[in-house]
């Protein structure tokens, strides 16, 4: 069953609303879709603006929890994905995070082809890119911690309450 505007309005707890928003994303993005990037992009492009922003910030939040920005750019290796992530952060009210992500993207862009290397992990450590991205990784992690216990997803409940019509699919 899909999330409704009324359900968003009735849910007073941020953690409960966040769980409902995650459930809605799981509903509209079937299991395994994120692994198949083209399938993900096809589905996500049809989502309401707010839900699409949440999906992109979820992917970034997950990347930061597991790896770092270079690995995020490797896993989501399309310039459009980076630009969509910047737009998503801005849409959700995470402007400072968007600025940092944009700056990191600017640093990575000259190395974009190198992200496709079969020996990426070794190259990355030796290239100096890892060191160049360190401050951006630190800053994004700090913003994520400051945002609250849910990291970048802490922006979701406030956004959903303010803009339920941009979150509800269908």
Backbone as a chain_set.jsonl record, in Angstrom:
{"seq": "XXXXXXXXXXXXXXXXXXXXXXXXXXXXXXXXXXXXXXXXXXXXXXXXXXXXXXXXXXXXXXXXXXXXXXXXXXXXXXXXXXXXXXXXXXXXXXXXXXXXXXXXXXXXXXXXXXXXXXXXXXXXXXXXXXXXXXXXXXXXXXXXXXXXXXXXXXXXXXXXXXXXXXXXXX", "coords": {"N": [[0.837, -1.176, 0.0], [0.536, 2.211, -0.823], [2.139, 5.186, 0.409], [0.397, 7.922, 1.837], [-0.692, 11.384, 1.66], [-2.153, 12.113, 3.894], [-1.299, 10.219, 5.757], [1.345, 11.002, 6.061], [0.981, 13.525, 7.225], [-0.28, 12.779, 9.631], [1.658, 11.405, 11.029], [3.626, 11.951, 13.658], [6.09, 11.452, 14.814], [9.475, 11.716, 13.941], [11.171, 9.516, 13.459], [9.332, 7.452, 12.97], [8.049, 8.464, 10.689], [10.209, 8.554, 8.959], [10.726, 5.809, 8.669], [8.386, 5.077, 7.322], [8.743, 6.505, 4.958], [11.045, 5.273, 3.974], [9.993, 2.722, 3.59], [8.183, 3.313, 1.571], [9.968, 3.998, -0.485], [11.209, 1.497, -0.832], [9.036, 0.134, -1.798], [8.489, 1.368, -4.292], [10.897, 1.114, -5.573], [11.862, -1.722, -6.559], [13.406, -4.643, -5.045], [16.867, -5.009, -5.552], [17.001, -3.211, -7.628], [18.638, -0.965, -7.3], [21.142, -2.029, -7.636], [21.187, -2.575, -10.301], [21.871, -0.185, -12.188], [20.793, 1.17, -14.489], [18.13, 0.305, -14.519], [17.337, 1.385, -12.104], [17.622, 4.139, -12.654], [15.688, 4.444, -14.614], [13.279, 3.918, -13.263], [13.408, 5.744, -11.127], [13.307, 8.2, -12.394], [10.66, 8.607, -12.893], [9.492, 9.129, -10.5], [7.895, 11.175, -7.931], [9.228, 14.443, -7.339], [10.287, 14.925, -4.661], [10.466, 12.338, -3.554], [12.237, 11.197, -5.337], [14.484, 12.768, -4.758], [14.972, 11.864, -2.183], [15.685, 9.215, -2.69], [18.137, 9.513, -4.072], [19.677, 10.786, -2.064], [19.672, 8.797, -0.177], [21.272, 6.864, -1.405], [23.732, 8.227, -1.411], [24.133, 8.597, 1.354], [24.353, 5.944, 2.132], [26.693, 5.231, 0.72], [28.58, 6.859, 2.04], [28.509, 5.735, 4.556], [29.551, 3.226, 4.13], [31.79, 3.394, 2.38], [33.478, 5.853, 0.668], [33.471, 9.106, -0.944], [34.727, 8.809, -3.506], [34.284, 6.118, -4.113], [31.545, 6.22, -4.184], [31.156, 7.8, -6.486], [32.262, 6.018, -8.281], [30.528, 3.798, -8.103], [28.146, 4.962, -8.879], [28.411, 5.879, -11.621], [27.987, 8.065, -13.552], [27.745, 11.172, -15.006], [25.332, 12.473, -14.818], [24.17, 11.255, -12.577], [25.663, 12.317, -10.467], [25.02, 15.023, -10.73], [22.26, 14.852, -10.321], [22.265, 14.059, -7.668], [23.302, 16.31, -6.417], [21.248, 18.14, -6.992], [19.221, 16.823, -5.572], [20.066, 16.971, -2.886], [19.919, 19.747, -2.531], [17.18, 20.133, -2.979], [16.096, 18.896, -0.745], [16.875, 20.576, 1.236], [19.467, 20.522, 2.115], [21.681, 22.299, 1.599], [24.379, 23.0, 2.218], [25.63, 20.503, 2.274], [25.201, 19.84, -0.383], [26.831, 21.736, -1.646], [29.366, 20.878, -0.806], [29.428, 18.286, -1.871], [29.295, 18.98, -4.573], [31.765, 20.323, -4.835], [33.505, 18.181, -4.345], [32.838, 16.547, -6.5], [33.772, 18.201, -8.557], [36.511, 17.949, -8.096], [36.866, 15.253, -8.657], [36.08, 14.959, -11.312], [38.199, 15.399, -13.368], [39.406, 12.951, -13.18], [37.645, 11.08, -14.027], [37.579, 9.015, -16.0], [39.475, 7.327, -14.914], [38.109, 6.154, -12.861], [36.985, 3.969, -13.932], [38.889, 2.038, -14.099], [40.229, -1.252, -13.913], [41.86, -1.831, -11.831], [41.104, -0.099, -9.817], [40.981, 0.305, -6.949], [43.659, 0.026, -6.059], [44.886, 1.973, -7.673], [43.527, 4.252, -6.782], [44.366, 4.624, -4.099], [47.059, 5.191, -4.53], [47.035, 7.395, -6.187], [46.624, 9.968, -5.16], [44.177, 11.093, -5.215], [42.536, 10.086, -3.239], [43.547, 11.351, -0.956], [42.995, 13.985, -1.684], [40.223, 13.998, -1.597], [39.672, 13.566, 1.032], [39.105, 15.84, 2.854], [36.526, 16.559, 1.977], [35.068, 14.23, 2.381], [35.248, 14.115, 5.183], [33.914, 16.521, 5.88], [31.323, 16.047, 4.853], [30.61, 13.837, 6.387], [30.57, 15.031, 8.895], [28.465, 16.878, 8.579], [26.448, 15.066, 8.175], [26.396, 13.743, 10.666], [25.758, 15.938, 12.31], [23.226, 16.489, 11.362], [21.585, 14.698, 12.555], [20.44, 11.641, 14.142], [19.781, 10.092, 11.972], [21.407, 10.702, 9.898], [21.985, 11.965, 6.618], [19.446, 11.379, 5.893], [17.934, 12.544, 7.789], [16.862, 14.879, 6.894], [14.609, 14.199, 5.521], [11.979, 13.75, 6.938], [11.129, 16.407, 7.702], [11.05, 17.669, 5.209], [9.099, 16.059, 3.923], [6.816, 16.589, 5.453], [6.492, 19.273, 4.922], [6.147, 19.266, 2.182], [4.213, 17.237, 1.186], [2.901, 16.542, -1.184], [4.929, 16.312, -3.012], [6.127, 13.993, -2.423], [4.497, 11.775, -2.35], [3.822, 9.02, -4.295], [2.049, 8.356, -7.268]], "CA": [[0.0, 0.0, 0.0], [1.377, 3.393, -0.952], [2.095, 6.248, 1.406], [-0.542, 8.987, 1.477], [-0.461, 12.696, 2.27], [-2.756, 12.086, 5.228], [-0.416, 9.433, 6.616], [2.498, 11.864, 6.349], [0.53, 14.559, 8.171], [-0.64, 12.166, 10.913], [2.82, 10.803, 11.681], [4.305, 13.033, 14.378], [7.455, 11.05, 15.14], [10.391, 11.718, 12.801], [11.662, 8.161, 13.168], [8.232, 6.691, 12.365], [7.856, 8.965, 9.336], [11.362, 8.108, 8.177], [10.485, 4.399, 8.342], [7.343, 5.043, 6.292], [9.343, 6.99, 3.716], [11.92, 4.189, 3.488], [9.1, 1.659, 3.101], [7.662, 3.778, 0.277], [11.047, 3.846, -1.462], [11.358, 0.062, -1.119], [7.877, -0.274, -2.588], [8.586, 1.869, -5.661], [12.17, 0.648, -6.136], [11.929, -3.146, -6.211], [14.676, -5.215, -4.592], [17.892, -5.216, -6.563], [16.998, -2.157, -8.64], [19.79, -0.084, -7.115], [22.317, -2.708, -8.183], [21.08, -2.421, -11.749], [21.765, 1.273, -12.251], [19.894, 1.647, -15.547], [16.766, 0.066, -14.03], [17.118, 2.383, -11.059], [17.425, 5.446, -13.282], [14.417, 4.42, -15.327], [12.191, 4.011, -12.291], [13.518, 6.966, -10.324], [12.952, 9.376, -13.202], [9.2, 8.748, -12.892], [9.02, 9.378, -9.136], [7.721, 12.582, -7.555], [10.488, 15.163, -7.087], [10.788, 14.713, -3.309], [10.833, 10.929, -3.375], [13.45, 11.031, -6.145], [15.565, 13.372, -3.976], [15.25, 10.962, -1.067], [16.397, 8.049, -3.214], [19.533, 9.885, -4.332], [20.395, 11.032, -0.811], [19.842, 7.492, 0.457], [22.456, 6.246, -2.021], [24.914, 8.934, -0.918], [24.263, 8.27, 2.772], [24.838, 4.559, 2.165], [28.098, 5.262, 0.285], [29.398, 7.455, 3.099], [28.55, 4.8, 5.682], [30.318, 2.034, 3.766], [33.043, 3.719, 1.697], [33.72, 7.291, 0.629], [32.939, 9.762, -2.135], [35.254, 8.233, -4.752], [33.557, 4.874, -4.35], [30.189, 6.613, -4.588], [31.238, 8.183, -7.896], [32.528, 4.794, -9.04], [29.312, 2.982, -8.138], [27.125, 5.732, -9.607], [29.387, 6.445, -12.55], [27.391, 8.82, -14.649], [27.739, 12.571, -14.584], [23.953, 12.797, -14.46], [23.918, 10.802, -11.202], [26.26, 13.308, -9.568], [24.207, 16.24, -10.817], [20.979, 14.557, -9.666], [22.518, 14.029, -6.222], [23.418, 17.722, -6.002], [19.871, 18.678, -7.003], [18.468, 16.158, -4.506], [20.461, 17.57, -1.611], [19.351, 21.1, -2.488], [15.726, 20.002, -2.859], [15.762, 18.496, 0.623], [17.298, 21.607, 2.175], [20.834, 20.243, 2.565], [22.495, 23.107, 0.699], [25.807, 22.915, 2.54], [26.059, 19.183, 1.804], [25.222, 19.927, -1.845], [28.028, 22.491, -2.021], [30.534, 20.018, -0.565], [29.365, 17.229, -2.876], [29.662, 19.627, -5.838], [33.212, 20.555, -4.816], [34.141, 16.87, -4.485], [32.6, 16.165, -7.894], [34.704, 18.996, -9.359], [37.841, 17.353, -7.916], [36.874, 13.916, -9.267], [35.811, 15.009, -12.758], [39.367, 15.147, -14.227], [39.809, 11.546, -13.015], [36.433, 10.296, -14.276], [37.929, 7.795, -16.738], [40.23, 6.451, -14.021], [37.178, 5.42, -12.006], [36.625, 2.74, -14.647], [40.048, 1.133, -14.11], [40.011, -2.557, -13.241], [42.663, -1.794, -10.603], [40.717, 1.177, -9.214], [41.323, 0.407, -5.521], [45.101, 0.283, -5.955], [45.149, 3.269, -8.288], [42.945, 5.29, -5.932], [45.25, 4.857, -2.949], [48.345, 5.737, -4.985], [46.858, 8.533, -7.097], [46.503, 11.262, -4.513], [42.769, 11.472, -5.194], [42.002, 9.756, -1.92], [43.946, 12.444, -0.062], [42.277, 15.194, -2.11], [38.812, 13.892, -1.222], [39.559, 13.434, 2.49], [38.37, 16.923, 3.529], [35.11, 16.516, 1.591], [34.488, 13.095, 3.115], [35.125, 14.543, 6.587], [32.875, 17.544, 5.992], [30.009, 15.425, 4.663], [30.332, 13.004, 7.563], [30.237, 15.94, 9.984], [27.108, 17.354, 8.302], [25.566, 13.916, 8.394], [26.266, 13.573, 12.128], [25.054, 17.108, 12.853], [21.83, 16.46, 10.919], [20.827, 13.886, 13.502], [20.742, 10.213, 14.209], [19.497, 9.44, 10.694], [22.33, 11.202, 8.883], [21.383, 12.797, 5.58], [18.014, 11.069, 5.842], [17.262, 13.392, 8.779], [16.164, 15.944, 6.173], [13.397, 13.663, 4.903], [10.686, 14.015, 7.589], [10.774, 17.82, 7.601], [10.691, 17.905, 3.813], [7.838, 15.371, 3.625], [5.718, 17.32, 6.109], [6.352, 20.563, 4.242], [5.816, 19.048, 0.769], [3.725, 15.863, 1.005], [2.51, 16.308, -2.575], [6.143, 16.006, -3.777], [6.667, 12.739, -1.908], [3.551, 10.694, -2.577], [3.807, 8.479, -5.656], [0.712, 7.971, -7.762]], "C": [[0.889, 1.248, 0.0], [1.117, 4.42, 0.152], [1.152, 7.352, 0.918], [-0.155, 10.297, 2.158], [-0.991, 12.724, 3.7], [-1.875, 11.325, 6.208], [0.826, 10.237, 7.003], [2.114, 12.885, 7.409], [0.248, 13.996, 9.56], [0.555, 11.642, 11.697], [3.659, 11.893, 12.329], [5.76, 12.709, 14.706], [8.315, 11.045, 13.876], [10.851, 10.31, 12.452], [10.569, 7.304, 12.527], [7.995, 7.148, 10.922], [9.008, 8.528, 8.437], [11.185, 6.65, 7.765], [9.426, 4.267, 7.25], [7.89, 5.505, 4.945], [10.278, 5.935, 3.121], [11.089, 3.049, 2.913], [8.539, 2.037, 1.732], [8.729, 3.655, -0.81], [11.262, 2.379, -1.828], [10.212, -0.427, -1.999], [8.042, 0.14, -4.055], [9.889, 1.477, -6.353], [12.352, -0.81, -5.748], [13.34, -3.605, -5.867], [15.632, -5.418, -5.752], [17.962, -4.117, -7.61], [18.233, -1.285, -8.523], [21.059, -0.707, -7.687], [22.343, -2.574, -9.703], [20.801, -0.951, -12.037], [20.801, 1.764, -13.319], [18.441, 1.432, -15.151], [16.392, 1.076, -12.974], [16.802, 3.733, -11.684], [16.085, 5.526, -13.997], [13.241, 4.608, -14.373], [12.23, 5.35, -11.565], [13.096, 8.208, -11.107], [11.446, 9.626, -13.214], [8.631, 9.05, -11.503], [8.746, 10.861, -8.904], [9.067, 13.167, -7.113], [11.087, 14.872, -5.704], [11.231, 13.284, -3.06], [12.1, 10.608, -4.157], [14.65, 11.599, -5.378], [15.951, 12.464, -2.814], [16.027, 9.737, -1.53], [17.874, 8.379, -3.454], [20.307, 10.156, -3.043], [20.588, 9.745, -0.023], [21.112, 6.82, -0.085], [23.744, 6.9, -1.526], [25.169, 8.589, 0.548], [24.841, 6.864, 2.948], [26.32, 4.503, 1.771], [29.007, 5.796, 1.377], [29.53, 6.513, 4.293], [29.48, 3.625, 5.394], [31.702, 2.377, 3.222], [33.351, 5.212, 1.811], [33.221, 7.842, -0.694], [33.458, 9.168, -3.439], [34.516, 6.948, -5.098], [32.107, 5.166, -4.732], [30.185, 6.984, -6.071], [31.532, 6.977, -8.785], [31.245, 3.982, -9.189], [28.179, 3.65, -8.905], [27.859, 6.591, -10.632], [28.738, 7.037, -13.797], [27.327, 10.258, -14.16], [26.332, 12.999, -14.142], [23.605, 12.37, -13.042], [24.468, 11.818, -10.201], [25.425, 14.587, -9.566], [22.841, 16.039, -10.151], [21.133, 14.527, -8.149], [22.634, 15.453, -5.68], [22.031, 18.355, -5.94], [19.047, 18.103, -5.859], [18.792, 16.771, -3.151], [19.871, 18.973, -1.468], [17.834, 21.042, -2.278], [15.314, 19.72, -1.425], [16.207, 19.522, 1.669], [18.693, 21.403, 2.735], [21.82, 20.98, 1.652], [23.986, 23.015, 0.955], [26.376, 21.573, 2.07], [26.141, 19.173, 0.278], [26.474, 20.658, -2.323], [29.288, 21.633, -1.876], [30.576, 18.902, -1.603], [29.768, 17.781, -4.24], [31.173, 19.844, -5.916], [33.979, 19.244, -4.992], [34.002, 16.371, -5.925], [33.557, 16.923, -8.821], [36.126, 18.446, -9.272], [37.942, 16.017, -8.657], [36.767, 13.966, -10.787], [37.044, 14.788, -13.642], [39.837, 13.684, -14.182], [38.688, 10.578, -13.399], [36.73, 8.984, -14.991], [38.671, 6.8, -15.848], [39.323, 5.659, -13.084], [36.77, 4.096, -12.638], [37.757, 1.711, -14.655], [39.72, -0.171, -13.393], [40.793, -2.622, -11.933], [42.362, -0.52, -9.805], [41.199, 1.308, -7.77], [42.81, 0.727, -5.34], [45.443, 1.665, -6.512], [44.701, 4.402, -7.359], [43.858, 5.623, -4.764], [46.547, 5.553, -3.37], [48.217, 7.069, -5.729], [46.903, 9.908, -6.441], [45.053, 11.733, -4.45], [42.149, 11.193, -3.835], [42.304, 10.881, -0.926], [43.205, 13.738, -0.406], [40.816, 15.18, -1.656], [38.59, 13.817, 0.288], [38.792, 14.577, 3.165], [36.87, 16.919, 3.204], [34.393, 15.37, 2.301], [34.244, 13.483, 4.574], [33.975, 15.539, 6.774], [31.476, 16.943, 5.823], [29.632, 14.537, 5.842], [29.934, 13.886, 8.744], [28.808, 16.486, 9.796], [26.104, 16.246, 8.579], [25.337, 13.688, 9.882], [25.466, 14.714, 12.746], [23.576, 17.112, 12.487], [20.967, 15.641, 11.874], [21.142, 12.418, 13.376], [20.524, 9.489, 12.889], [20.383, 9.94, 9.561], [21.625, 12.098, 7.885], [19.885, 12.538, 5.453], [17.23, 11.867, 6.887], [16.497, 14.536, 8.119], [14.792, 15.489, 5.653], [12.099, 14.017, 5.624], [10.226, 15.467, 7.476], [10.309, 18.146, 6.187], [9.318, 17.297, 3.505], [6.646, 16.091, 4.242], [5.437, 18.645, 5.398], [5.807, 20.4, 2.821], [5.255, 17.647, 0.517], [3.358, 15.539, -0.441], [3.71, 15.978, -3.473], [6.77, 14.683, -3.362], [5.782, 11.557, -2.289], [3.558, 10.288, -4.045], [2.372, 8.117, -6.03], [-0.306, 8.906, -7.247]], "O": [[1.872, 1.321, 0.738], [0.033, 4.495, 0.73], [1.118, 7.67, -0.271], [0.617, 10.306, 3.117], [-0.362, 13.283, 4.599], [-1.72, 11.736, 7.358], [1.296, 10.159, 8.138], [2.844, 13.082, 8.381], [0.509, 14.664, 10.561], [0.463, 11.456, 12.91], [4.325, 12.667, 11.641], [6.575, 13.62, 14.857], [7.941, 10.45, 12.866], [10.913, 9.95, 11.277], [10.857, 6.511, 11.63], [7.767, 6.324, 10.037], [8.794, 8.171, 7.278], [11.468, 6.296, 6.62], [9.56, 3.435, 6.354], [7.534, 4.949, 3.906], [10.298, 5.731, 1.907], [11.434, 2.478, 1.879], [8.431, 1.193, 0.842], [8.426, 3.251, -1.933], [11.472, 2.053, -2.997], [10.401, -1.3, -2.846], [7.764, -0.65, -4.957], [9.974, 1.505, -7.58], [12.942, -1.101, -4.707], [14.329, -3.038, -6.331], [15.253, -5.934, -6.803], [18.899, -4.094, -8.408], [18.818, -0.902, -9.535], [21.945, 0.002, -8.164], [23.411, -2.471, -10.306], [19.648, -0.528, -12.12], [20.05, 2.705, -13.064], [17.599, 2.288, -15.42], [15.264, 1.569, -12.946], [15.838, 4.395, -11.299], [15.427, 6.566, -13.981], [12.319, 5.374, -14.656], [11.202, 6.009, -11.408], [12.581, 9.162, -10.524], [11.005, 10.736, -13.512], [7.419, 9.208, -11.351], [9.301, 11.71, -9.601], [9.924, 12.459, -6.583], [12.283, 14.599, -5.6], [12.26, 13.05, -2.425], [12.941, 9.837, -3.694], [15.714, 10.981, -5.35], [17.133, 12.318, -2.503], [16.931, 9.274, -0.834], [18.754, 7.606, -3.078], [21.478, 9.789, -2.942], [21.561, 9.614, 0.72], [21.917, 6.282, 0.675], [24.729, 6.215, -1.253], [26.306, 8.319, 0.933], [25.701, 6.63, 3.798], [27.108, 3.809, 2.413], [30.084, 5.25, 1.616], [30.562, 6.504, 4.964], [30.118, 3.093, 6.302], [32.682, 1.719, 3.568], [33.467, 5.755, 2.91], [32.613, 7.116, -1.48], [32.692, 9.036, -4.394], [34.165, 6.723, -6.256], [31.513, 4.431, -5.521], [29.318, 6.54, -6.824], [31.086, 6.933, -9.931], [30.918, 3.53, -10.286], [27.349, 2.972, -9.511], [27.923, 7.816, -10.537], [28.924, 6.565, -14.919], [26.904, 10.524, -13.035], [26.174, 13.787, -13.21], [22.828, 13.046, -12.368], [23.815, 12.136, -9.207], [25.16, 15.159, -8.509], [22.327, 16.946, -9.496], [20.221, 14.928, -7.426], [22.118, 15.756, -4.604], [21.682, 19.02, -4.964], [18.258, 18.82, -5.243], [17.892, 17.055, -2.361], [19.38, 19.338, -0.4], [17.279, 21.81, -1.492], [14.306, 20.239, -0.946], [15.941, 19.348, 2.859], [19.066, 22.039, 3.721], [22.678, 20.365, 1.019], [24.775, 22.958, 0.012], [27.481, 21.52, 1.53], [27.049, 18.567, -0.291], [27.105, 20.244, -3.295], [30.17, 21.667, -2.735], [31.637, 18.603, -2.152], [30.5, 17.126, -4.982], [31.787, 19.578, -6.949], [34.984, 19.199, -5.702], [34.952, 15.833, -6.493], [34.092, 16.342, -9.766], [36.864, 18.472, -10.256], [38.989, 15.693, -9.218], [37.309, 13.101, -11.474], [36.942, 14.034, -14.61], [40.584, 13.243, -15.056], [38.782, 9.382, -13.122], [36.183, 7.945, -14.622], [38.523, 5.588, -16.0], [39.719, 4.612, -12.572], [36.266, 3.205, -11.954], [37.579, 0.611, -15.179], [39.013, -0.176, -12.385], [40.435, -3.378, -11.03], [43.258, 0.063, -9.194], [41.774, 2.335, -7.41], [43.168, 1.603, -4.553], [46.192, 2.425, -5.899], [45.417, 5.387, -7.178], [44.092, 6.796, -4.476], [47.065, 6.403, -2.646], [49.204, 7.789, -5.878], [47.192, 10.904, -7.105], [44.734, 12.666, -3.714], [41.334, 11.973, -3.342], [41.437, 11.305, -0.161], [42.831, 14.498, 0.489], [40.242, 16.23, -1.365], [37.469, 13.981, 0.767], [37.906, 14.31, 3.977], [36.046, 17.239, 4.06], [33.261, 15.519, 2.761], [33.178, 13.218, 5.129], [33.173, 15.417, 7.7], [30.554, 17.29, 6.561], [28.471, 14.493, 6.247], [29.047, 13.518, 9.515], [28.037, 16.546, 10.754], [25.04, 16.482, 9.151], [24.205, 13.463, 10.31], [24.604, 14.491, 13.597], [22.758, 17.675, 13.216], [19.762, 15.868, 11.985], [22.005, 12.012, 12.597], [21.03, 8.382, 12.704], [20.136, 9.635, 8.394], [20.768, 12.899, 8.258], [19.145, 13.388, 4.959], [15.999, 11.866, 6.871], [15.582, 15.098, 8.721], [13.923, 16.317, 5.381], [11.185, 14.541, 4.987], [9.059, 15.726, 7.185], [9.295, 18.817, 5.997], [8.472, 17.95, 2.894], [5.587, 16.19, 3.621], [4.289, 19.076, 5.29], [5.099, 21.27, 2.314], [5.803, 16.928, -0.319], [3.489, 14.394, -0.875], [3.539, 15.432, -4.562], [7.815, 14.293, -3.882], [6.281, 10.456, -2.522], [3.329, 11.114, -4.928], [1.596, 7.637, -5.203], [-1.49, 8.756, -7.547]]}, "num_chains": 1, "name": "protein.A"}
